[in-house]
Amino acid sequence: VNGIEIYSMKIDSKVTSRFAHNVITSQAVNRGNVSKEIFFDVELPKTAFITNFSMTIDGVTYPGIIKEKETAKKQYEKAVSRGQTAGLVKASGRKTEKFTVSANIKAASKVTFELIYEELLKRKFGKYEMFIKVKPKQLVKDFEIEVDIFEPQGITELEAEGTFITNELQNTIKKSFSGKKGHVSFKPTLDQQRTCENCSQSVLDGDFTVRYDVKRTTTDNLQIINGYFVHFFAPTNLPKLSKNVIFVLDTSGSMSGRPMEQTKEALLKILDDIKEDDFFNFILFESEVSTWKEALIKATPENLDEARKFVQHISVGGMTNLHGGLMRGIDILNAAHEENLVPKRSASIIIMLTDGQPNVGVSDTQEIEKAVKKAIDGRYPLYNLGFGSGVDYSFLEKMSLENKGLARRIYPDSDAALQLQGFYDEVSNPMLIDVELNYPENEISDLTTNSFKHFYDGSEIVVAGRFVDSNQNHLTVDVRGEGANDALSYSTQQDAEQTAQAFQEQQYIFGDYIERLWAYLTIEQLLEKRITATGEEKENLTAEALALSLKYKFVTPLTSMVVTKPEENEEGIADKPTEGIDIFTIVLYLRRCSFDIPLKKGFHVGTVLNMYLKNLLSKPGIHCFFVLIVDGDPHFIISVPQKKDAICFNINENPGTILNLINDPVTGITVNGELIGDKRTNSEANIQNSYFGKLGIANKHLDLRLTVTPEKITIQNGDEKTGFTWLDSVTLQQAGLTLIINSKRNLVLSMGSGASFVIVLHQVWKKHPLHRDFLGLYTLKSDKLSEQTHGLLGQFFRPVDFTIFEIHPGSDPKKPDATMIVKNNELTVTRGWQKDYRRDPKHGVDIPCWFVHDNGAGLIDGVHTDYIVSSLF
């Protein structure tokens, strides 16, 4: 394609005890006469983590290095800009995540790509499923899929199929299993890949799926290797619990047409599967909330017939009172338990479907989350289904996880009804509730989740852990749960010798797979906990997940993997492993603090980290997260953490103009800035760069004023004045003011309420023909200001939300344009970079953001001239 030929592609999978290690090897050649960048898209299961990506060029292999996401992106872009061969792995994703491997290949050059990923295969409907997306986009001379499975319990069945398999291709799938081993291979010839005789298009475009199950002579399977264990729990032949299901359905106007038709189609099929011992009800919400019945009712044939008629006559209209609908459903389910309308031994669940965001009644998502969590109180799981692209999926996901359920996207395709029904099928057969797998606390140091609200037929619970004593070779587990007829309670044990006997066929085992399985599960669960965490807890979870991602080389939402081919005699482009393991801590610390210390050659990472901690933790006002920045010409950067992105804009005004940046009438704090120009006169240029040459920060309640210029800092407290220069190193505390001056670099200011700011000094060569010294302002602890705070920066102390779509090429090929919806305005914005000078006052660090044109028009309240004031105070 486009002069790039992929002449070999092999997918080699090894599965050991449900944990899959997959290697995709692809060989490509650039047949053209110029270097070309290709985008090799690999679609992998959503639950998979990439563990390695390497390129072999002219016989030399360049391995990928896992890095924090933005660091990896910048290294890749730097290499591509120089015309170097480079690759970048990043996550993007329905059933799969698309990992895009971008590579710049020189003319007539051959490159071998090797991509490795791992995943824990989940058991669903009684089988483990391995999913492989096949889409080479061209005929491949040597194409092969090979899967080897080793299960110490033994394999009972093995299937393999492909959505693209024709009658001619059917015989190319080879599968066999015996005892503990299974094997699947698929190797079509070049002619078998063609859509027709002599065609150049490939028939290989779809899903290749391998399914299998294991022998179950016991309920549990415990495996112990090298100080780690994994426990598989999947009881069979238990009587099914009756269930109590509340369906909470969005019937607002946006559900009209095909979405509601598909919802009705799915509900009618679900009603066919509801058992007579089950209880159920329907809650409908639009602007108003209505119910089918006032209480849960039993699924008798008569009631099911009535329910079918009700579903067929559901109509749509109005807005979205999500809070009202969900709370009504919770109230009905709670009442059913309190009044003993449902069996004591039964499983209760709420399933909500919505295609929009709450906009009637209680519309604040945080208020809804709190109310729902309090009402459910951990008694049963909440499953949220988000239909289409208009939902706030992060809100639905967080609310589900807080209530022991999960969220699922329902894609508005032709099979949406099947998606809805498929989800219901997964949770329609509960066998146990309140399952706990208990391990000796004094023996286990790190344990994955070990308590589960429900266990469903055909699924499996997996728990992994690490022993305190790595030499321990035995384990006893106590299992507890509530079944349909009685409680489940027993103990089971295993020792390492039994595991070793089961794993005599070493060629099927990849490394310390149980340790990697433990790390995989731990990272997955830490990332899930991050969704519902806030503040310091979220930071700690992030740090822990990032540390494990880096240690075990997993590409997760926190990391990317980058590989580059270095230019001759140049260091630092192809990364080398850094001595020590604490570098990630420094990266995280710098992202939330205002100071940095230059890294000197020869410093060990641990030494540098200790130096940071000693210097920073001893100073007040340092624990921070930068949200708002104004610096440079002057440009404003607004961080939007929930989007993991930023918005930026410039203010273009004449030198001498004074702008109100922050004004809080409650705390009495104001911040104003006066613009200066560069050394050109207006006759020399139509557009003159402008900067902040003077900042005035005041607290009228304390009668304090701070004037900062590139030459000096002046504090006025009533009638008293104190002056400092930027050569001073000062820590000053007086009358509600804390001031730290770091010589020639920056100052940190805390005033009154605890609101804090950093002012950065930019010094240029005194004989520079154009630029002058100037100042930059960075906000810290903006939460200490009141909700009435305003100003060019102050208005953004309140959360700002935006939506980006229709991304398309702009006037600059490196900076795409897009449409942004923000504050009910539709704006044309440009993807670009602005400088953040916190860590490098001289050169700055590029920050990616969406640039709003015309002095922030449509983003800021009013127009920019509204913020011009007459004096600094």
TORTOR-101428 format. One record per residue (C-alpha): x, y, z. Coordinates in steps of 0.5 Angstrom, whole numbers, padded with zeros to 4 digits, always signed. Example, Ala and Ser with C-alpha at 12.3 -4.5 7.8 and 13.67 -1.06 7.14 Angstrom:
+0025-0009+0016 +0027-0002+0014 
This chain:
+0000+0000+0000 +0003+0007-0002 +0009+0003-0004 +0010+0000+0003 +0010-0008+0002 +0008-0012+0008 +0011-0019+0005 +0011-0023+0012 +0006-0023+0018 +0006-0028+0024 +0002-0028+0030 +0005-0033+0035 +0000-0034+0041 +0002-0038+0048 -0003-0039+0053 -0001-0042+0060 -0007-0042+0065 -0011-0037+0061 -0005-0032+0061 -0004-0031+0054 +0003-0028+0051 +0002-0026+0044 +0008-0024+0039 +0006-0021+0032 +0012-0020+0027 +0011-0016+0021 +0016-0015+0016 +0016-0009+0011 +0020-0006+0005 +0019+0001+0002 +0019+0000-0005 +0019+0007-0007 +0025+0012-0008 +0024+0017-0002 +0023+0015+0005 +0016+0014+0008 +0012+0014+0014 +0007+0009+0015 +0002+0007+0020 +0001+0000+0022 -0005-0001+0026 -0006-0007+0030 -0013-0008+0034 -0012-0012+0040 -0017-0014+0046 -0019-0008+0050 -0016-0012+0056 -0009-0013+0053 -0003-0009+0055 +0003-0009+0050 +0009-0011+0053 +0014-0010+0048 +0015-0007+0041 +0022-0007+0037 +0024-0005+0030 +0030-0009+0026 +0033-0005+0021 +0039-0007+0017 +0040-0013+0022 +0040-0008+0028 +0035-0009+0033 +0032-0002+0036 +0028-0004+0043 +0022+0000+0045 +0023+0003+0052 +0017+0004+0056 +0016+0012+0058 +0011+0016+0061 +0006+0018+0055 +0008+0025+0054 +0015+0024+0054 +0015+0018+0049 +0011+0022+0044 +0016+0028+0044 +0022+0023+0043 +0018+0020+0037 +0016+0027+0034 +0023+0029+0035 +0026+0023+0031 +0021+0024+0025 +0022+0031+0024 +0029+0029+0023 +0027+0024+0018 +0029+0018+0022 +0026+0011+0023 +0022+0011+0029 +0016+0008+0032 +0011+0010+0037 +0006+0005+0041 +0000+0009+0044 -0007+0007+0046 -0014+0009+0042 -0021+0004+0041 -0031-0002+0041 -0029-0009+0042 -0021-0008+0041 -0016-0002+0042 -0013+0001+0036 -0005+0001+0038 -0002+0005+0032 +0005+0004+0030 +0008+0010+0026 +0014+0009+0023 +0018+0013+0018 +0022+0008+0013 +0028+0010+0009 +0028+0009+0001 +0029+0001-0001 +0030+0000+0007 +0027-0007+0010 +0024-0006+0017 +0022-0012+0022 +0017-0010+0027 +0016-0014+0033 +0010-0013+0038 +0008-0017+0044 +0002-0016+0048 -0001-0020+0054 -0008-0021+0057 -0012-0025+0062 -0017-0029+0058 -0024-0028+0061 -0029-0034+0062 -0036-0032+0059 -0041-0037+0058 -0037-0043+0060 -0031-0042+0055 -0025-0038+0055 -0024-0033+0049 -0018-0031+0045 -0020-0025+0040 -0015-0024+0034 -0016-0018+0029 -0014-0020+0022 -0013-0014+0018 -0007-0014+0014 -0010-0009+0009 -0006-0013+0003 -0004-0019+0000 +0002-0022+0005 +0006-0028+0002 +0007-0031+0008 +0001-0030+0013 +0001-0035+0019 -0003-0035+0026 -0001-0040+0031 -0004-0041+0038 -0001-0046+0043 -0005-0047+0050 -0003-0051+0056 -0008-0052+0062 -0005-0056+0068 -0013-0058+0069 -0013-0061+0062 -0017-0058+0056 -0024-0061+0055 -0026-0057+0048 -0023-0053+0043 -0026-0048+0037 -0023-0044+0032 -0027-0039+0027 -0026-0033+0023 -0032-0028+0021 -0028-0028+0014 -0027-0035+0013 -0030-0038+0006 -0031-0045+0004 -0024-0045+0001 -0021-0042+0007 -0024-0047+0012 -0019-0053+0011 -0014-0048+0013 -0016-0048+0020 -0012-0054+0024 -0014-0055+0031 -0012-0061+0036 -0012-0062+0043 -0010-0068+0048 -0009-0068+0055 -0006-0061+0058 -0004-0059+0051 -0008-0055+0045 -0006-0053+0038 -0009-0048+0033 -0006-0046+0026 -0008-0042+0020 -0004-0041+0014 -0007-0039+0008 -0003-0039+0001 -0003-0032-0003 -0008-0035-0008 -0013-0037-0002 -0013-0030+0001 -0015-0026-0006 -0022-0024-0006 -0023-0027-0013 -0018-0030-0018 -0012-0025-0020 -0015-0020-0015 -0010-0016-0011 -0015-0015-0005 -0015-0019+0001 -0021-0023+0004 -0017-0023+0011 -0021-0018+0014 -0025-0019+0020 -0024-0023+0027 -0021-0030+0028 -0023-0033+0035 -0021-0039+0039 -0025-0041+0045 -0023-0047+0050 -0025-0049+0057 -0022-0054+0062 -0023-0060+0066 -0026-0058+0073 -0026-0064+0078 -0026-0059+0083 -0029-0052+0084 -0022-0049+0085 -0015-0049+0082 -0009-0046+0086 -0002-0045+0083 +0004-0043+0086 +0011-0041+0083 +0017-0037+0086 +0013-0033+0091 +0007-0032+0087 +0000-0035+0087 -0006-0035+0083 -0013-0038+0085 -0018-0040+0079 -0025-0040+0082 -0031-0043+0078 -0036-0047+0081 -0041-0052+0077 -0047-0055+0078 -0050-0050+0083 -0057-0048+0083 -0058-0042+0080 -0061-0036+0085 -0067-0032+0083 -0066-0025+0081 -0069-0018+0082 -0068-0014+0076 -0070-0006+0075 -0069-0004+0068 -0068+0004+0068 -0069+0006+0061 -0068+0013+0058 -0074+0015+0054 -0072+0022+0052 -0073+0025+0045 -0066+0023+0043 -0068+0016+0044 -0073+0016+0038 -0072+0012+0032 -0067+0007+0031 -0065+0007+0038 -0071+0006+0042 -0073+0000+0036 -0067-0003+0038 -0068-0003+0045 -0075-0005+0045 -0073-0011+0041 -0067-0013+0046 -0072-0012+0052 -0077-0017+0048 -0072-0022+0048 -0070-0021+0055 -0077-0022+0057 -0077-0029+0054 -0071-0031+0058 -0073-0029+0065 -0075-0034+0069 -0081-0035+0073 -0078-0035+0080 -0075-0028+0078 -0078-0021+0080 -0077-0015+0075 -0080-0008+0074 -0079-0002+0069 -0077+0005+0070 -0078+0010+0065 -0075+0017+0065 -0075+0023+0060 -0077+0030+0063 -0082+0026+0068 -0081+0019+0071 -0086+0014+0070 -0086+0006+0072 -0089+0000+0070 -0091-0002+0076 -0091+0001+0083 -0087-0005+0086 -0083-0011+0084 -0087-0016+0081 -0086-0024+0080 -0085-0026+0073 -0091-0030+0072 -0093-0032+0065 -0099-0027+0065 -0094-0021+0068 -0089-0023+0062 -0095-0022+0057 -0097-0016+0060 -0090-0013+0060 -0089-0015+0053 -0095-0010+0051 -0092-0005+0056 -0085-0005+0052 -0088-0005+0045 -0092+0001+0047 -0086+0005+0050 -0086+0012+0047 -0080+0018+0047 -0080+0025+0048 -0078+0030+0053 -0071+0031+0056 -0067+0027+0061 -0068+0026+0068 -0063+0021+0070 -0063+0022+0077 -0070+0022+0078 -0071+0015+0074 -0065+0012+0078 -0067+0014+0085 -0074+0011+0083 -0071+0005+0081 -0067+0004+0087 -0073+0006+0092 -0077+0000+0089 -0071-0005+0090 -0070-0003+0097 -0077-0003+0099 -0078-0010+0096 -0072-0012+0101 -0075-0008+0107 -0082-0011+0106 -0080-0018+0104 -0083-0018+0097 -0077-0022+0094 -0073-0028+0097 -0068-0027+0102 -0063-0031+0098 -0064-0028+0091 -0059-0023+0087 -0061-0016+0086 -0059-0012+0080 -0060-0005+0077 -0059-0004+0069 -0060+0003+0067 -0059+0005+0059 -0058+0012+0057 -0056+0016+0051 -0055+0023+0054 -0053+0027+0060 -0058+0029+0066 -0061+0036+0064 -0067+0036+0068 -0068+0035+0076 -0061+0034+0079 -0056+0035+0073 -0050+0036+0077 -0046+0029+0076 -0043+0029+0083 -0049+0030+0086 -0052+0024+0083 -0046+0020+0084 -0047+0021+0092 -0054+0020+0092 -0054+0014+0088 -0048+0011+0092 -0052+0013+0099 -0058+0010+0097 -0055+0003+0094 -0051+0003+0100 -0047-0003+0097 -0053-0008+0097 -0053-0010+0090 -0049-0008+0083 -0051-0002+0078 -0050-0003+0071 -0050+0003+0067 -0050+0002+0059 -0049+0008+0055 -0052+0008+0048 -0049+0012+0043 -0043+0018+0043 -0047+0023+0047 -0047+0020+0054 -0042+0022+0059 -0039+0015+0059 -0034+0017+0065 -0040+0019+0069 -0043+0012+0068 -0037+0008+0069 -0035+0012+0076 -0042+0011+0078 -0042+0003+0076 -0035+0002+0080 -0038+0006+0086 -0043+0001+0086 -0040-0006+0085 -0042-0006+0078 -0039-0004+0071 -0041+0000+0065 -0041-0002+0058 -0042+0002+0051 -0047+0000+0047 -0045+0002+0040 -0051+0005+0035 -0049+0000+0030 -0054-0005+0026 -0053-0010+0032 -0054-0006+0038 -0060-0010+0040 -0055-0016+0040 -0051-0012+0044 -0056-0010+0049 -0058-0018+0050 -0051-0020+0050 -0050-0016+0056 -0056-0018+0060 -0054-0026+0058 -0048-0025+0062 -0051-0023+0068 -0058-0027+0068 -0055-0033+0071 -0053-0031+0078 -0050-0037+0082 -0047-0034+0088 -0048-0027+0092 -0043-0024+0097 -0037-0029+0095 -0030-0028+0099 -0024-0032+0098 -0020-0031+0104 -0012-0032+0105 -0008-0032+0111 -0006-0024+0112 +0001-0026+0115 +0003-0030+0109 +0001-0025+0103 +0003-0018+0102 +0000-0016+0096 -0007-0019+0094 -0012-0017+0088 -0019-0016+0089 -0022-0022+0093 -0029-0020+0095 -0034-0020+0089 -0042-0019+0090 -0044-0024+0085 -0041-0030+0081 -0045-0031+0075 -0046-0038+0071 -0040-0039+0066 -0035-0034+0069 -0029-0035+0073 -0026-0031+0079 -0019-0030+0079 -0015-0028+0085 -0007-0027+0085 -0002-0025+0090 +0005-0025+0093 +0008-0028+0099 +0011-0025+0104 +0016-0030+0104 +0018-0032+0097 +0020-0039+0099 +0013-0041+0102 +0011-0047+0098 +0004-0048+0100 -0003-0044+0101 -0009-0045+0105 -0016-0041+0102 -0022-0040+0106 -0028-0039+0101 -0035-0036+0103 -0041-0035+0099 -0049-0035+0099 -0052-0040+0094 -0059-0041+0093 -0061-0046+0098 -0055-0045+0103 -0048-0042+0105 -0042-0044+0101 -0036-0045+0106 -0030-0049+0105 -0022-0049+0105 -0018-0051+0100 -0010-0052+0100 -0004-0053+0095 +0003-0053+0095 +0008-0051+0090 +0010-0059+0088 +0003-0060+0086 +0004-0054+0081 +0011-0056+0079 +0009-0063+0077 +0003-0060+0073 +0008-0056+0069 +0013-0061+0067 +0012-0059+0059 +0017-0053+0060 +0017-0051+0053 +0009-0048+0054 +0011-0043+0059 +0013-0036+0058 +0018-0034+0064 +0015-0032+0071 +0008-0032+0068 +0004-0032+0075 +0008-0026+0077 +0006-0023+0071 -0001-0025+0071 -0001-0022+0079 +0002-0015+0076 -0003-0015+0070 -0009-0016+0075 -0006-0011+0080 -0005-0005+0075 -0012-0007+0072 -0015-0006+0078 -0011+0000+0080 -0013+0004+0074 -0020+0002+0075 -0020+0005+0083 -0017+0011+0080 -0024+0013+0076 -0027+0014+0083 -0021+0016+0087 -0020+0024+0088 -0014+0028+0091 -0008+0025+0094 -0011+0018+0094 -0012+0018+0086 -0004+0021+0086 -0002+0015+0090 -0006+0010+0085 -0003+0013+0079 +0004+0013+0082 +0003+0005+0084 +0000+0004+0077 +0006+0007+0073 +0011+0004+0077 +0008-0003+0076 +0007-0001+0069 +0015+0001+0068 +0017-0005+0072 +0014-0010+0068 +0014-0006+0061 +0006-0006+0060 +0004+0000+0056 -0002+0002+0060 -0006+0009+0059 -0001+0012+0063 +0005+0010+0059 +0007+0009+0052 +0013+0005+0048 +0018+0009+0044 +0023+0007+0039 +0028+0011+0035 +0034+0009+0031 +0039+0014+0033 +0043+0019+0028 +0050+0017+0028 +0055+0020+0033 +0048+0023+0037 +0046+0021+0044 +0040+0021+0048 +0035+0019+0042 +0035+0012+0042 +0033+0011+0050 +0038+0007+0054 +0035+0004+0061 +0036+0009+0067 +0040+0007+0073 +0036+0006+0079 +0028+0005+0079 +0026+0012+0082 +0026+0016+0075 +0018+0016+0075 +0017+0019+0082 +0021+0025+0080 +0017+0026+0074 +0011+0025+0078 +0013+0030+0083 +0015+0035+0078 +0008+0035+0075 +0005+0037+0081 +0011+0042+0084 +0013+0049+0083 +0021+0048+0083 +0026+0044+0080 +0034+0043+0081 +0038+0042+0075 +0040+0034+0074 +0048+0034+0074 +0052+0029+0070 +0054+0023+0075 +0048+0024+0080 +0045+0017+0081 +0037+0018+0081 +0036+0016+0088 +0041+0021+0090 +0037+0026+0086 +0030+0024+0088 +0033+0025+0096 +0035+0032+0094 +0028+0034+0091 +0025+0031+0097 +0029+0035+0102 +0029+0041+0099 +0022+0041+0097 +0018+0038+0102 +0021+0043+0107 +0018+0049+0104 +0011+0051+0105 +0006+0052+0099 +0009+0047+0095 +0004+0041+0095 +0001+0043+0088 -0002+0042+0082 -0002+0047+0076 -0008+0049+0073 -0008+0056+0070 -0002+0059+0067 +0000+0066+0064 +0006+0067+0061 +0010+0069+0054 +0007+0074+0049 +0002+0074+0053 -0001+0067+0053 -0006+0063+0057 -0006+0056+0058 -0012+0053+0062 -0011+0046+0064 -0017+0041+0064 -0015+0035+0068 -0022+0031+0066 -0020+0031+0059 -0013+0030+0060 -0012+0036+0055 -0011+0044+0055 -0014+0050+0052 -0010+0056+0051 -0011+0063+0048 -0007+0070+0047 -0009+0077+0049 -0006+0082+0044 -0006+0089+0047 -0002+0095+0046 +0004+0096+0051 +0002+0100+0058 -0005+0096+0058 -0007+0093+0065 -0011+0087+0065 -0015+0084+0071 -0012+0077+0071 -0016+0075+0078 -0021+0078+0082 -0024+0075+0088 -0029+0080+0092 -0029+0075+0098 -0022+0074+0100 -0020+0081+0097 -0015+0078+0093 -0013+0081+0086 -0008+0080+0081 -0007+0085+0075 -0001+0085+0070 +0002+0091+0066 +0004+0089+0059 +0011+0091+0056 +0013+0091+0048 +0019+0088+0045 +0024+0093+0043 +0021+0094+0036 +0017+0101+0035 +0010+0101+0032 +0013+0103+0025 +0018+0097+0025 +0012+0092+0025 +0005+0091+0024 +0005+0086+0030 +0009+0087+0036 +0010+0082+0041 +0008+0084+0048 +0009+0081+0055 +0008+0082+0063 +0013+0087+0065 +0009+0088+0072 +0005+0084+0076 +0001+0087+0082 -0002+0082+0087 -0006+0085+0093 -0010+0083+0099 -0015+0089+0101 -0017+0085+0107 -0010+0085+0110 -0008+0091+0107 -0002+0088+0103 +0001+0090+0096 +0006+0086+0092 +0009+0089+0086 +0014+0085+0082 +0018+0087+0076 +0024+0084+0072 +0028+0088+0077 +0025+0088+0084 +0020+0086+0088 +0016+0091+0093 +0012+0089+0099 +0007+0094+0102 +0004+0093+0108 +0000+0099+0110 +0005+0105+0110 +0011+0100+0111 +0015+0098+0104 +0020+0093+0104 +0024+0092+0097 +0028+0086+0095 +0032+0084+0088 +0032+0078+0084 +0039+0076+0086 +0036+0075+0093 +0035+0068+0096 +0029+0070+0101 +0024+0066+0106 +0019+0071+0109 +0013+0070+0113 +0009+0076+0116 +0002+0079+0117 -0001+0073+0113 +0004+0073+0107 +0009+0068+0106 +0014+0069+0100 +0020+0065+0098 +0025+0068+0093 +0029+0063+0089 +0035+0068+0086 +0034+0069+0079 +0029+0064+0078 +0022+0065+0081 +0018+0067+0087 +0013+0063+0091 +0007+0067+0094 +0002+0065+0099 -0003+0070+0102 -0009+0070+0107 -0013+0065+0105 -0008+0060+0103 -0008+0062+0095 -0002+0061+0092 +0002+0063+0086 +0009+0062+0083 +0012+0068+0079 +0017+0066+0074 +0023+0071+0072 +0025+0071+0064 +0032+0074+0063 +0035+0075+0056 +0041+0078+0054 +0041+0085+0055 +0044+0087+0048 +0039+0083+0045 +0036+0087+0039 +0029+0085+0040 +0027+0082+0047 +0026+0084+0054 +0026+0081+0061 +0019+0079+0063 +0015+0075+0068 +0010+0069+0068 +0005+0068+0073 +0003+0060+0075 -0003+0059+0080 -0003+0054+0085 -0008+0052+0090 -0013+0056+0087 -0018+0052+0091 -0017+0057+0096 -0021+0062+0093 -0028+0063+0093 -0033+0061+0087 -0034+0069+0086 -0027+0069+0083 -0027+0072+0076 -0022+0075+0071 -0018+0073+0065 -0015+0067+0069 -0020+0067+0075 -0026+0065+0071 -0023+0058+0070 -0022+0056+0077 -0029+0053+0076 -0029+0047+0072 -0029+0048+0064 -0032+0043+0059 -0031+0042+0052 -0032+0037+0046 -0028+0037+0040 -0030+0034+0033 -0029+0035+0026 -0021+0035+0026 -0019+0037+0019 -0012+0040+0016 -0011+0047+0018 -0007+0052+0014 -0001+0049+0018 +0000+0042+0016 +0003+0040+0023 -0003+0044+0026 -0010+0041+0025 -0016+0045+0026 -0022+0043+0029 -0029+0045+0032 -0030+0046+0039 -0036+0046+0043 -0035+0050+0050 -0040+0054+0054 -0045+0053+0049 -0041+0056+0043 -0038+0053+0037 -0031+0055+0035 -0026+0054+0030 -0020+0052+0034 -0013+0050+0032 -0008+0044+0035 -0002+0047+0037 +0004+0048+0043 +0005+0054+0048 +0011+0055+0052 +0011+0053+0060 +0017+0056+0063 +0016+0053+0070 +0022+0048+0069 +0026+0052+0064 +0025+0059+0064 +0030+0060+0059 +0027+0056+0053 +0021+0053+0056 +0017+0046+0055 +0012+0045+0050 +0005+0044+0052 +0000+0041+0047 -0007+0045+0047 -0013+0047+0043 -0012+0054+0041 -0018+0059+0041 -0017+0065+0036 -0019+0072+0037 -0017+0074+0044 -0020+0068+0047 -0027+0070+0044 -0033+0065+0046 -0028+0062+0051 -0028+0068+0056 -0034+0071+0059 -0035+0077+0055 -0030+0080+0051 -0022+0081+0052 -0023+0089+0053 -0028+0088+0059 -0022+0086+0063 -0018+0092+0062 -0017+0096+0068 -0014+0103+0069 -0008+0102+0075 -0004+0096+0077 -0008+0096+0084 
